[in-house]
C-alpha cells in the first residue's frame, strides 16, 4: 500500500496533464479546421460569384427577349399570318428557355419559378389570342391582340419576373 501512494501521486498529475493537453489540442485543431473550411468557402464564393452574376445577366436577357413587345418585333416578318407569328413566337420562347435552363443552379427557386410562370403565361397568352383569330389573318392582328390584353389586364408576368430577378441580384451582390 505504501508503494501505491507514491505511484498514484506521480501518475494522477501525469494523467491530468495528458487530458488537458488532449483537450487543448483538440480545441486548437477544431478551430483550425473551421478556419480552413471558411477559407475554402470564401475561395469557392470568389470563384462562383462571376458565374452567378453571369447567370443573372443571362436570365435578365432571356426575360427581355421574351417580353411580348420585344418578341413580336424580333420574330415577326412582313407578310406573316397569325399562325406563322404564333409558331415563331412560341418557338423563340422555348429556344430561349432551353438555352438558359442550366442557369437555375445559380438563382433562387422563387426567381426560377417566376421565370417558368412567365414562360407559361406568355405561351398561354399567345395561344389564347391566336385562337380568337383566324389562322390566315395578318400577324399584326395577333400582335395587337396580345399587347392589348397585356395592357387591359395590366398583367405582365415577364415584367414581374424581371423585377424579382433584379431585386434578388441586388440582395446577392
N, C-alpha and C positions, 0 to 999 in steps of 0.2 A: 503494500500500500504506500509505503514511503517513497518508493521509486516511481509510483504512478503520479504523484503530485508534481514533481519537477517536470515530468514528461508533459503533463497537461498544461502546466504553466508555460511551456515552450510552444506546444502545438496549437493551443487556442489562439494566441495572438497571431500566429502564422496563418491559421485558417481565416481569421477575421481579416487579416491583411489581404489575403488572396481574394476573398469575397469582395472587399472594397475595390481592389484593382479590377476585378472582373466587371463589377457594376459600372465603374468609371469608363473602362474601355468599351463596354457595350454602349453606353450613352454617347461616347465620342463617335463610335462607328455608326450608330443610328443617325446622329447629326450629320456626319459626312455623307451618308447615303442619301439623306433628304436633300442636302445641298447639291449633290451630284444630279439627283433627279430633277431639281429645279433648273439647274444649268442645262440639262438635256432638253427639258420642256421649253426653256427660253430659246434655245437654238432651233428647235423644231418650229416654234412660233415665228421666229425670224425668217425661216425658210418658207413657211406656209403663208405668211402674210401677203406676199406678192401674188401668189396663186389665188388666194381668196379674193384679193382685190380685182384680179382679172376675171374671176367668176362673176362678181357683181357687175363689172363692166359689160360682160357678155350678156348677162341676163337683162340688164337695162337696155342694151341694144336690141335684144330679142323683143322685148315689150314695145320698144319704139317702132320696130319694124312691123309688128302685127297690129299696131294701133290702126283702127279702121281707116282713118283718113290717109295715113301713110301707106297702108297696104293697098288700098284702092289705086292710089297714084302709081305705085310701083308695079303692080301686076296687070293693070288694065291696058288693053291695046285698042287702037281705033278699029271700029267695026265689030268689037266683041258683042256677044249676046249675053243674056242673063246666065245661061247655062255655062258658057265658057268662063265668064268672070267668076261665077260661083266656084267652079272647079279650080281655077287658078289661085283663088284666094285660099281655099281650104288646103290645097297642095302646098302653098307657100307657108302657111301656118304650121302644118305638120313637119315640113322640112326644117323650119327654124327650130321647132321644139326638139326634133330628133337630133339635130346638130348640137344642141346645148343640154341634152339630158344629163350628162355627167356633172354639170355644174351644181346639181342638187347636193353633192357632197359638201359643198362649201357654204351653203346658206341654211338658214333655219327651216324647220319643217313648215312653219307658218308662211314664210316667204315662198317656198316651193309650192305649197298648196294653193296660194293665191295665184301663182303663175298657171297652175293646172286649171283652176276655175276660170281664169281669164281666157285661156285657150278654148275651153269647152263653151264658155259663154259666147265667144266670138263665132265659133263654128255653128252653134245653135242659131245665133242671130242671122248669120249668112243664109243658112238653110231655110229658116222661117221666112225671111224676107224674099228669098228666091221662090219659095213655094206659093207666095202671094202673087207672083207674076208669071207670065208665060215664058217658057224656056227660050223662045226666039225673040223676045223683046230686047231692045237695046240695053247694053250693060249699064249705061248711065242711069237707067231707072232703078236698077238694083243698088247702085252706089247711093243714089238719092234716098232710097227707102232705108238703107242701113244707117246712113248718117242722120236721117230724120228720126228714126226710132231711138237712137242713142240720145239725141238732143231732147226729144219729147219725154222719155222716161228718165232722163238725167241719170242714167246708169251707164258707167263705163268701167267695167271690171278691170280693163287693161290699165287705165289711169290709176285706179285704186291699188292695183298690184305694184305699179311703178312707185307710187308713194310709199308703200310698205317697204319695198326693197331699198329705197333711198334712206328711209329712216333707220332701217336695220344697219345699213352700211355706215351711217354716221355714228351710230352707237358702237359699232365694232372698231372703227378706226379713228 
